[in-house]
């Protein structure tokens, strides 16, 4: 069982920055692909960014060049640095850990990001 706890969400003006953190309760080194998803009201949950155990990263087209995903394996933590935020980035952001062998997914509880002037 893996528990994920997100933090760092909040209210920010357009053009601003936030850094989200996702702390895992277990050792994620070599075993989990880590991802960030987001879900806006009335919309489906979409992939924002992911990072593999070998540090390969993937981003949704809408956030390329603005968001950066990273992981600190020593701290069992994944980060999402969000710059040049837009109003359309407003959503609940979720962290997900996917076990590389079983394919099982674990989700965090989500953190709200609101971009508004």
Secondary structure, DSSP 8 states (H G I E B T S, - for coil): ---EEEE--EEE-TT--EEEEEEESS--TTTEEEEEEEE-TTS--EEEEEE-TT--EEE-GGGTTTEEEEEEGGGTEEEEEE-S--GGG-EEEEEEEEETTT--EEE---EEEEE--
